[in-house]
């Protein structure tokens, strides 16, 4: 049976049939398919399906405005339907009306002067404006228009609608715009903001050409500063995105994108360019993507694996700042609690208490107490804690000892059970953990982060700390909490934390992951998968257009957020930078065989990303 015959088939009213599931008489029209299930009209809002809508109209405008003065409304962190209506008027009619109004205002002023009254300032100002406009219209330098501005707010709940409405009214008030709700005209209001070009409310204001031009919000955010490094090209206006992340409230940044979107490429470019401005860079590299870059720039590449000579002792006190008010030993023990929860898994309150006693006793057996003089002694090792737990002769203590036995005399011996022999002296230091087993990577990342953090606290200078594949740390509450604490306190130590992840869903599913984003003033979103785009859009308040941009973006293209400003970005690089930063297997293979891999174009309208 074809569709036309199917839709024309009459309802079967047989017994036992549900009439609601039967096909209606006659063919279905397009409006039947796209129509909402129900529309509820209230005096100050509409409910269409499960969504609520409210329309505002602008009744008053400021006297003086600058270009792009509606940008706060356009960039508002909520989806809005904004409609502008411009109706041209005949200059002859306007000049006639102006002539009459000028005569009325002059008569009012003359009357007040004859009676000895003080001239009303508003009348004097209005007269000056009218005379100036009359002169410009007579010359033909200006034209006259009727302008209407309407905003429809969608929300999932009535409470969200009321909250967002108040926020928008406050934003408009800060621009000296008087907005009103379309009370008892909500149906006409939503039709006005639909893309039908019909102004059903007809609340217009007189505007000349110059004033009207300032209302058009077709300008993009300029992110070109006098200092900073080049991140890419603004796709909206082809200007350079030159920015200093340390000029923001904090220097933290997050980079989200699917695998192959160009995240590591972008960060390598940032590292190369930051080093030229005497910024020290430290990288935690889970996949050895920064090895070639480190060797080329003369950096220090520290690799962790079985049999490696580089060691970090979790109990080391040598790097803790001597300027801190709190006890160094107490700080280290608190940090070790988090470290061993990552190593051992979840601990009960009783196990946590036993671990605390064992840690204090382990340091005490080495002669280390809260007295600063004793803290210069050689710190204990993992083996010392193991012996302390075994010697406590308690079942719970023995269970804790069993959990770390493999690090002392089992299959994982030689990883975390020796004194520290690593020091950060190079402007570029990379810690590689690629050769460690999957289960050891979160432990190693926590340990390296703790080591770096104590170094940063001791010696404050301009630094960037890059944590690649940060979702490893978000898998465990304690390591996630530690990363969040660094993000929150980094500003005090002149540090910028860069968090990179391709597993966006895992990162955003943790509350601390969202907190890290909120504590990062710079955010870069590259190409996203369709499975993760809704979560990303919810966290970053993306519009539908921005969502589509991220879904269809090429390699090295995305959105760049820096404080309140944001723009679409395209990454660019020089041939030398590209050779250092690129790790695509195809290009690496071609480079080995001597085949050309990259060509450079001058910066122009036609320039494309070298990643594409």
ZAMARGU-4260 file (C-alpha; in steps of 0.2 Angstrom, whole numbers, plus 5000, padded with zeros to 4 digits):
<rodrens>
0) 5000/5000/5000 | 5007/5017/4995 | 5008/5032/5008 | 4994/5041/4998 | 4982/5027/5000
5) 4987/5024/5018 | 4983/5041/5023 | 4966/5041/5014 | 4961/5025/5023 | 4946/5028/5035
10) 4947/5025/5053 | 4944/5007/5058 | 4931/5007/5072 | 4932/4989/5075 | 4930/4982/5093
15) 4945/4982/5104 | 4954/4995/5093 | 4961/5011/5101 | 4954/5025/5091 | 4969/5036/5096
20) 4981/5025/5087 | 4971/5025/5071 | 4975/5035/5056 | 4964/5051/5054 | 4952/5054/5039
25) 4961/5062/5024 | 4979/5066/5021 | 4991/5073/5034 | 4997/5091/5030 | 5014/5098/5034
30) 5006/5109/5048 | 4999/5093/5056 | 5017/5085/5057 | 5026/5100/5064 | 5013/5107/5075
35) 5016/5106/5094 | 5006/5095/5105 | 4998/5109/5114 | 4999/5128/5116 | 4994/5136/5132
40) 4992/5155/5132 | 4994/5164/5148 | 4993/5183/5151 | 5012/5185/5153 | 5019/5169/5145
45) 5016/5155/5133 | 5018/5136/5135 | 5021/5127/5119 | 5023/5108/5122 | 5035/5107/5137
50) 5043/5124/5134 | 5039/5141/5141 | 5041/5157/5131 | 5040/5176/5136 | 5042/5191/5124
55) 5049/5208/5129 | 5048/5224/5119 | 5059/5239/5120 | 5050/5255/5125 | 5064/5266/5129
60) 5082/5269/5122 | 5098/5278/5128 | 5102/5295/5122 | 5120/5291/5117 | 5126/5274/5110
65) 5141/5267/5103 | 5144/5254/5089 | 5139/5237/5094 | 5130/5243/5109 | 5118/5228/5109
70) 5132/5215/5110 | 5128/5211/5129 | 5111/5206/5123 | 5117/5196/5108 | 5131/5187/5119
75) 5119/5184/5133 | 5122/5166/5140 | 5105/5159/5136 | 5096/5155/5119 | 5086/5170/5114
80) 5075/5174/5099 | 5079/5193/5095 | 5069/5202/5081 | 5073/5219/5074 | 5061/5228/5062
85) 5066/5243/5052 | 5052/5253/5042 | 5058/5267/5031 | 5048/5283/5031 | 5046/5297/5019
90) 5058/5312/5023 | 5044/5325/5018 | 5032/5318/5031 | 5046/5318/5044 | 5052/5336/5040
95) 5034/5342/5042 | 5032/5333/5059 | 5049/5340/5065 | 5044/5358/5059 | 5028/5357/5070
100) 5037/5349/5085 | 5051/5362/5084 | 5038/5376/5084 | 5029/5369/5099 | 5046/5367/5109
105) 5051/5385/5104 | 5034/5392/5109 | 5036/5382/5126 | 5053/5390/5129 | 5047/5408/5125
110) 5032/5406/5136 | 5043/5400/5151 | 5055/5415/5148 | 5041/5428/5147 | 5034/5421/5164
115) 5051/5421/5172 | 5051/5402/5174 | 5067/5391/5173 | 5068/5383/5156 | 5065/5364/5157
120) 5082/5356/5152 | 5073/5341/5144 | 5064/5353/5132 | 5080/5362/5128 | 5090/5346/5124
125) 5075/5339/5113 | 5075/5356/5103 | 5093/5355/5100 | 5092/5337/5094 | 5077/5341/5083
130) 5085/5356/5075 | 5101/5345/5071 | 5091/5331/5064 | 5080/5343/5054 | 5096/5350/5046
135) 5103/5333/5042 | 5087/5327/5034 | 5086/5343/5024 | 5103/5340/5017 | 5099/5322/5013
140) 5114/5316/5024 | 5101/5306/5035 | 5086/5296/5032 | 5072/5292/5045 | 5066/5275/5050
145) 5054/5267/5062 | 5064/5254/5073 | 5056/5240/5084 | 5066/5228/5095 | 5059/5212/5102
150) 5066/5198/5113 | 5058/5181/5116 | 5065/5170/5130 | 5063/5151/5129 | 5065/5141/5145
155) 5062/5123/5151 | 5053/5128/5167 | 5043/5142/5173 | 5056/5146/5187 | 5070/5146/5174
160) 5059/5158/5163 | 5056/5170/5177 | 5075/5169/5182 | 5081/5172/5165 | 5069/5186/5162
165) 5075/5196/5177 | 5093/5193/5171 | 5089/5200/5154 | 5079/5215/5161 | 5094/5219/5172
170) 5106/5218/5157 | 5095/5229/5146 | 5093/5241/5161 | 5112/5242/5162 | 5112/5248/5144
175) 5099/5261/5149 | 5086/5252/5139 | 5068/5251/5145 | 5060/5235/5142 | 5042/5229/5145
180) 5034/5212/5145 | 5020/5210/5131 | 5007/5207/5144 | 4991/5200/5136 | 5000/5200/5119
185) 5011/5185/5121 | 5004/5176/5106 | 5007/5191/5095 | 5025/5193/5103 | 5031/5176/5099
190) 5024/5177/5081 | 5034/5194/5080 | 5050/5185/5084 | 5047/5170/5072 | 5056/5171/5055
195) 5040/5177/5046 | 5044/5196/5045 | 5028/5201/5053 | 5028/5214/5067 | 5012/5210/5077
200) 5016/5221/5092 | 5020/5237/5082 | 5030/5246/5096 | 5042/5256/5086 | 5054/5271/5089
205) 5060/5285/5077 | 5078/5283/5072 | 5090/5291/5059 | 5102/5282/5049 | 5117/5284/5061
210) 5108/5278/5076 | 5100/5263/5067 | 5118/5258/5061 | 5124/5256/5079 | 5110/5243/5082
215) 5116/5230/5070 | 5126/5218/5080 | 5136/5211/5066 | 5153/5214/5073 | 5164/5200/5081
220) 5174/5200/5096 | 5192/5207/5094 | 5205/5197/5103 | 5220/5206/5096 | 5230/5213/5111
225) 5247/5222/5112 | 5255/5208/5121 | 5253/5189/5122 | 5255/5175/5109 | 5247/5171/5093
230) 5233/5157/5095 | 5226/5158/5078 | 5215/5168/5066 | 5198/5175/5070 | 5187/5166/5057
235) 5174/5180/5058 | 5185/5195/5053 | 5202/5187/5049 | 5210/5197/5063 | 5224/5189/5073
240) 5220/5181/5090 | 5234/5188/5100 | 5231/5185/5119 | 5240/5185/5135 | 5232/5172/5146
245) 5240/5180/5162 | 5230/5196/5159 | 5214/5187/5164 | 5207/5184/5182 | 5217/5168/5182
250) 5228/5160/5169 | 5220/5143/5168 | 5213/5136/5152 | 5204/5120/5146 | 5205/5113/5129
255) 5191/5101/5123 | 5190/5091/5107 | 5187/5074/5100 | 5202/5063/5095 | 5211/5071/5080
260) 5204/5088/5082 | 5221/5097/5084 | 5221/5099/5103 | 5239/5094/5106 | 5245/5103/5090
265) 5237/5119/5097 | 5245/5117/5114 | 5262/5113/5106 | 5261/5130/5097 | 5257/5138/5113
270) 5272/5131/5122 | 5284/5136/5108 | 5277/5154/5108 | 5276/5155/5127 | 5294/5150/5129
275) 5300/5165/5118 | 5292/5176/5132 | 5302/5168/5146 | 5287/5157/5152 | 5293/5141/5160
280) 5282/5126/5154 | 5280/5109/5162 | 5270/5095/5154 | 5262/5079/5159 | 5262/5068/5144
285) 5253/5052/5144 | 5256/5047/5126 | 5274/5054/5122 | 5267/5067/5110 | 5279/5080/5116
290) 5295/5070/5115 | 5301/5077/5098 | 5296/5095/5104 | 5306/5093/5120 | 5322/5087/5111
295) 5321/5100/5097 | 5319/5114/5110 | 5333/5108/5121 | 5320/5103/5135 | 5321/5090/5148
300) 5312/5074/5144 | 5309/5063/5160 | 5302/5045/5156 | 5294/5034/5169 | 5294/5015/5166
305) 5300/4999/5173 | 5319/5000/5175 | 5320/5018/5172 | 5333/5028/5182 | 5321/5043/5186
310) 5312/5041/5202 | 5300/5052/5213 | 5298/5047/5231 | 5280/5051/5237 | 5286/5054/5254
315) 5299/5068/5249 | 5298/5084/5259 | 5313/5092/5251 | 5303/5102/5239 | 5289/5109/5251
320) 5290/5128/5252 | 5299/5135/5268 | 5288/5150/5267 | 5271/5142/5271 | 5263/5145/5288
325) 5256/5128/5290 | 5266/5113/5295 | 5276/5105/5280 | 5274/5088/5288 | 5255/5090/5290
330) 5253/5096/5272 | 5263/5081/5265 | 5253/5069/5276 | 5236/5076/5269 | 5243/5075/5251
335) 5248/5056/5255 | 5231/5052/5260 | 5224/5057/5243 | 5239/5048/5234 | 5236/5032/5244
340) 5217/5032/5241 | 5221/5032/5222 | 5233/5018/5225 | 5223/5007/5237 | 5205/5012/5231
345) 5191/5017/5243 | 5195/5017/5262 | 5183/5016/5276 | 5185/5029/5290 | 5193/5015/5301
350) 5206/5012/5287 | 5209/5030/5284 | 5212/5033/5303 | 5225/5018/5303 | 5233/5025/5288
355) 5235/5042/5296 | 5243/5034/5311 | 5255/5024/5301 | 5260/5039/5291 | 5264/5049/5306
360) 5274/5034/5314 | 5283/5031/5298 | 5290/5049/5298 | 5294/5048/5316 | 5304/5032/5314
365) 5315/5042/5302 | 5316/5056/5315 | 5305/5068/5306 | 5292/5077/5317 | 5283/5094/5315
370) 5299/5103/5320 | 5306/5111/5304 | 5324/5106/5309 | 5320/5087/5308 | 5312/5089/5291
375) 5329/5091/5283 | 5332/5072/5286 | 5330/5059/5273 | 5312/5055/5270 | 5305/5037/5272
380) 5301/5026/5257 | 5286/5016/5252 | 5294/5001/5260 | 5295/5010/5277 | 5276/5012/5277
385) 5274/4994/5272 | 5284/4988/5287 | 5275/5000/5299 | 5258/4994/5293 | 5264/4976/5296
390) 5271/4980/5313 | 5255/4987/5319 | 5248/4969/5320 | 5230/4974/5316 | 5219/4966/5303
395) 5214/4982/5295 | 5233/4988/5295 | 5238/4971/5287 | 5225/4973/5274 | 5232/4990/5269
400) 5249/4983/5269 | 5243/4970/5257 | 5237/4983/5245 | 5254/4991/5243 | 5264/4975/5244
405) 5266/4974/5225 | 5275/4991/5225 | 5287/4985/5238 | 5291/4967/5233 | 5279/4962/5220
410) 5277/4965/5201 | 5277/4984/5202 | 5293/4986/5213 | 5305/4999/5207 | 5292/5012/5202
415) 5288/5023/5217 | 5300/5015/5231 | 5316/5025/5229 | 5322/5042/5234 | 5319/5057/5222
420) 5333/5060/5209 | 5323/5072/5198 | 5325/5091/5198 | 5316/5104/5187 | 5329/5116/5180
425) 5325/5117/5162 | 5312/5130/5155 | 5303/5115/5146 | 5301/5099/5156 | 5291/5085/5150
430) 5286/5070/5161 | 5281/5055/5150 | 5271/5041/5158 | 5267/5032/5141 | 5277/5016/5145
435) 5267/5013/5162 | 5253/5001/5163 | 5235/5008/5161 | 5232/5005/5180 | 5248/5015/5185
440) 5245/5030/5175 | 5232/5039/5187 | 5244/5035/5201 | 5259/5042/5191 | 5250/5058/5186
445) 5245/5061/5204 | 5263/5058/5210 | 5270/5070/5197 | 5257/5083/5200 | 5261/5083/5218
450) 5280/5084/5214 | 5277/5099/5202 | 5265/5108/5214 | 5278/5108/5228 | 5291/5114/5216
455) 5279/5128/5211 | 5275/5133/5229 | 5294/5134/5233 | 5299/5145/5218 | 5286/5157/5211
460) 5288/5162/5193 | 5278/5163/5177 | 5274/5145/5172 | 5262/5135/5162 | 5257/5117/5168
465) 5250/5106/5154 | 5240/5091/5160 | 5236/5081/5144 | 5222/5067/5144 | 5216/5075/5161
470) 5201/5062/5161 | 5213/5050/5169 | 5213/5060/5185 | 5195/5063/5184 | 5192/5044/5186
475) 5196/5045/5205 | 5188/5058/5217 | 5204/5061/5226 | 5215/5065/5210 | 5201/5075/5203
480) 5200/5085/5219 | 5219/5088/5219 | 5218/5094/5201 | 5204/5106/5206 | 5214/5112/5221
485) 5228/5117/5209 | 5216/5126/5197 | 5209/5136/5211 | 5226/5141/5219 | 5237/5142/5203
490) 5234/5161/5202 | 5243/5164/5219 | 5259/5156/5212 | 5259/5164/5195 | 5254/5148/5187
495) 5243/5144/5172 | 5235/5127/5172 | 5231/5119/5155 | 5219/5105/5156 | 5217/5095/5140
500) 5204/5080/5137 | 5196/5071/5122 | 5184/5061/5134 | 5173/5076/5137 | 5158/5066/5144
505) 5169/5058/5157 | 5176/5075/5162 | 5160/5084/5163 | 5150/5070/5172 | 5161/5074/5187
510) 5156/5089/5197 | 5174/5094/5200 | 5176/5093/5181 | 5164/5107/5179 | 5172/5117/5194
515) 5189/5116/5185 | 5180/5124/5169 | 5173/5138/5180 | 5190/5141/5187 | 5198/5143/5169
520) 5196/5160/5162 | 5202/5154/5145 | 5192/5140/5136 | 5195/5132/5119 | 5183/5121/5110
525) 5188/5111/5095 | 5178/5099/5084 | 5166/5089/5095 | 5157/5073/5092 | 5138/5072/5091
530) 5137/5062/5107 | 5145/5075/5118 | 5139/5091/5110 | 5124/5093/5120 | 5134/5092/5137
535) 5147/5104/5130 | 5133/5116/5124 | 5125/5115/5142 | 5141/5119/5151 | 5147/5133/5139
540) 5130/5140/5135 | 5132/5138/5117 | 5120/5144/5104 | 5113/5132/5090 | 5124/5140/5078
545) 5140/5137/5089 | 5135/5119/5091 | 5134/5117/5073 | 5150/5125/5070 | 5159/5113/5082
550) 5151/5098/5074 | 5156/5103/5057 | 5173/5111/5061 | 5188/5106/5052 | 5205/5100/5061
555) 5212/5115/5070 | 5195/5125/5070 | 5184/5129/5085 | 5179/5142/5097 | 5190/5153/5108
560) 5184/5160/5124 | 5194/5173/5134 | 5184/5180/5148 | 5168/5188/5141 | 5175/5189/5123
565) 5174/5174/5112 | 5176/5171/5093 | 5178/5157/5081 | 5196/5152/5078 | 5207/5144/5065
570) 5224/5138/5070 | 5239/5143/5060 | 5258/5139/5061 | 5274/5142/5052 | 5283/5127/5043
575) 5295/5126/5057 | 5282/5126/5070 | 5272/5113/5060 | 5286/5101/5059 | 5289/5102/5078
580) 5271/5101/5083 | 5263/5088/5070 | 5262/5070/5076 | 5250/5063/5062 | 5257/5046/5057
585) 5255/5050/5039 | 5266/5065/5039 | 5279/5057/5050 | 5280/5043/5038 | 5281/5055/5023
590) 5295/5065/5032 | 5305/5049/5035 | 5304/5045/5016 | 5308/5063/5011 | 5291/5067/5004
595) 5284/5085/5005 | 5272/5086/5020 | 5267/5105/5022 | 5266/5121/5012 | 5263/5138/5019
600) 5252/5152/5012 | 5252/5170/5017 | 5239/5176/5029 | 5225/5181/5018 | 5206/5178/5016
605) 5210/5162/5007 | 5222/5155/5020 | 5216/5138/5027 | 5222/5129/5043 | 5238/5120/5040
610) 5230/5106/5050 | 5216/5104/5037
</rodrens>
